[in-house]
Amino acid sequence: MEPMTDKQMEVILNLLADKFAACKNMEDVQQAIKEVREMAKKEKPAE
């Protein structure tokens, strides 16, 4: 597996920041965390 580039890391962190910036309360934060975890499961390539 190739190491992540700085640009890829920047894109991911900006997506996370945008997702959490939209949260107004802890319920929103919990939902955002759930969505991010679901995305992480989907993104892993099958080996």
Helices and strands as residue ranges (DSSP letters): H 6-21, H 26-43
